[in-house]
Amino acid sequence: MRVLVAGGAGYIGSVVTAALLDRGHEVTVLDDLSTGHADAVPEGATFVRASLHDSGPVLADVRPEAVLHFAAKSLVGVSQTQPEDYWHTNVGGSLALLEAMRAVDCRRIVFSSTAATYGEPESVPIREDAPTRPTNTYGASKLAVDHMLTSYAVAHSFAAVSLRYFNVAGAGFSRGERHATETHLIPIALQVAAGTRDAITVFGEDYPTPDGTCIRDYVHVLDLAEAHLLALPAPAPGEHRVYNLGNGTGFSVQQVVDAVREVTGHPVPVVVGARRAGDPAQLVASSDRIRADLGWTPQHADLTTMVADAWAQLSR
């Protein structure tokens, strides 16, 4: 299958691109390199440097049979101070991409959505039918694209899947997280272990959890890639499916710190800070729907495995 991967020079997009190539697909990566890296694009993929807003000529040339869409701005804090950038790129860019797809009669898409669409949940584990009440512009912009896909499925016979990730971790196909501004817990803790950061701040240790720190769901990037491969052929024209992706258990911040200490053998100094406003005690996914529909089961759900794979990639 000819597949176009929008945002394929980023962390998740590059791993999924490698998985697609490994399964024999013909892949073109579209990325403007605003946050991605050209050297992350796997060998064997065709790379075109372009933005979502300029995707029309690219799709006209490639004529893909399907699109995997990862391209987005994703810093929650920045989305609150510069919302215009997030509406322009995440929503306006996605609309341009969908119109470019429609122009070449490519109507199959898997979209990188997010658990941030749910906001603060009423109950956990979070199911796909939970209320969507994003608490930041990033989550709101992703939810807007989810709604866009529903309307395109109904009006234009798109076959669409939105995958709502929780926390993605680990490494695969010699690719790991590499962000100019790092906000994710595991890579921050690994940077402390590597000596490039002095300490990790734990925001709150008085939550109603077993060790007092927040619990979050983590999914290995290789399991995430497998979910994309399963989702790609799944929907029928006119159908938009939404699936959560997580391990269904969750690990506390303290458990993550302990795992990093165990894997690396290095001390990880911790500074305890105040709770951050709006941080729920637990965010854990129910992935029952994708398990039932597509047979997806995480194969790398162990926290130590995720940390060890990320550490091995960082240490290369």
Secondary structure in CASP SS format (residue, H / E / C, confidence):
PFRMAT SS
TARGET T0000
AUTHOR 0000-0000-0000
METHOD secondary structure of the structure
MODEL  1
M C 1.00
R E 1.00
V E 1.00
L E 1.00
V E 1.00
A E 1.00
G C 1.00
G C 1.00
A C 1.00
G C 1.00
Y H 1.00
I H 1.00
G H 1.00
S H 1.00
V H 1.00
V H 1.00
T H 1.00
A H 1.00
A H 1.00
L H 1.00
L H 1.00
D H 1.00
R C 1.00
G C 1.00
H C 1.00
E E 1.00
V E 1.00
T E 1.00
V E 1.00
L E 1.00
D E 1.00
D C 1.00
L C 1.00
S C 1.00
T C 1.00
G C 1.00
H C 1.00
A H 1.00
D H 1.00
A H 1.00
V C 1.00
P C 1.00
E C 1.00
G C 1.00
A C 1.00
T E 1.00
F E 1.00
V E 1.00
R E 1.00
A C 1.00
S C 1.00
L H 1.00
H H 1.00
D H 1.00
S H 1.00
G H 1.00
P H 1.00
V H 1.00
L H 1.00
A H 1.00
D H 1.00
V H 1.00
R C 1.00
P C 1.00
E C 1.00
A E 1.00
V E 1.00
L E 1.00
H E 1.00
F C 1.00
A C 1.00
A C 1.00
K C 1.00
S C 1.00
L C 1.00
V H 1.00
G H 1.00
V H 1.00
S H 1.00
Q H 1.00
T H 1.00
Q C 1.00
P H 1.00
E H 1.00
D H 1.00
Y H 1.00
W H 1.00
H H 1.00
T H 1.00
N H 1.00
V H 1.00
G H 1.00
G H 1.00
S H 1.00
L H 1.00
A H 1.00
L H 1.00
L H 1.00
E H 1.00
A H 1.00
M H 1.00
R H 1.00
A H 1.00
V C 1.00
D C 1.00
C C 1.00
R C 1.00
R E 1.00
I E 1.00
V E 1.00
F E 1.00
S E 1.00
S E 1.00
T E 1.00
A H 1.00
A H 1.00
T H 1.00
Y C 1.00
G E 1.00
E C 1.00
P C 1.00
E C 1.00
S C 1.00
V C 1.00
P C 1.00
I E 1.00
R C 1.00
E C 1.00
D C 1.00
A C 1.00
P C 1.00
T C 1.00
R E 1.00
P C 1.00
T C 1.00
N C 1.00
T H 1.00
Y H 1.00
G H 1.00
A H 1.00
S H 1.00
K H 1.00
L H 1.00
A H 1.00
V H 1.00
D H 1.00
H H 1.00
M H 1.00
L H 1.00
T H 1.00
S H 1.00
Y H 1.00
A H 1.00
V H 1.00
A H 1.00
H H 1.00
S C 1.00
F C 1.00
A E 1.00
A E 1.00
V E 1.00
S E 1.00
L E 1.00
R E 1.00
Y E 1.00
F C 1.00
N E 1.00
V E 1.00
A E 1.00
G C 1.00
A C 1.00
G E 1.00
F C 1.00
S C 1.00
R E 1.00
G C 1.00
E C 1.00
R C 1.00
H C 1.00
A C 1.00
T C 1.00
E C 1.00
T C 1.00
H C 1.00
L H 1.00
I H 1.00
P H 1.00
I H 1.00
A H 1.00
L H 1.00
Q H 1.00
V H 1.00
A H 1.00
A H 1.00
G C 1.00
T C 1.00
R C 1.00
D C 1.00
A C 1.00
I E 1.00
T E 1.00
V E 1.00
F E 1.00
G C 1.00
E C 1.00
D C 1.00
Y C 1.00
P C 1.00
T C 1.00
P C 1.00
D C 1.00
G C 1.00
T C 1.00
C C 1.00
I E 1.00
R E 1.00
D C 1.00
Y E 1.00
V E 1.00
H E 1.00
V H 1.00
L H 1.00
D H 1.00
L H 1.00
A H 1.00
E H 1.00
A H 1.00
H H 1.00
L H 1.00
L H 1.00
A H 1.00
L C 1.00
P C 1.00
A C 1.00
P C 1.00
A C 1.00
P C 1.00
G C 1.00
E E 1.00
H E 1.00
R E 1.00
V E 1.00
Y E 1.00
N E 1.00
L E 1.00
G C 1.00
N C 1.00
G C 1.00
T C 1.00
G C 1.00
F E 1.00
S E 1.00
V H 1.00
Q H 1.00
Q H 1.00
V H 1.00
V H 1.00
D H 1.00
A H 1.00
V H 1.00
R H 1.00
E H 1.00
V H 1.00
T H 1.00
G C 1.00
H C 1.00
P C 1.00
V C 1.00
P C 1.00
V E 1.00
V E 1.00
V E 1.00
G E 1.00
A C 1.00
R C 1.00
R C 1.00
A C 1.00
G C 1.00
D C 1.00
P C 1.00
A C 1.00
Q E 1.00
L E 1.00
V C 1.00
A E 1.00
S C 1.00
S C 1.00
D H 1.00
R H 1.00
I H 1.00
R H 1.00
A H 1.00
D H 1.00
L H 1.00
G C 1.00
W C 1.00
T C 1.00
P C 1.00
Q C 1.00
H C 1.00
A C 1.00
D C 1.00
L H 1.00
T H 1.00
T H 1.00
M H 1.00
V H 1.00
A H 1.00
D H 1.00
A H 1.00
W H 1.00
A H 1.00
Q H 1.00
L H 1.00
S C 1.00
R C 1.00
END
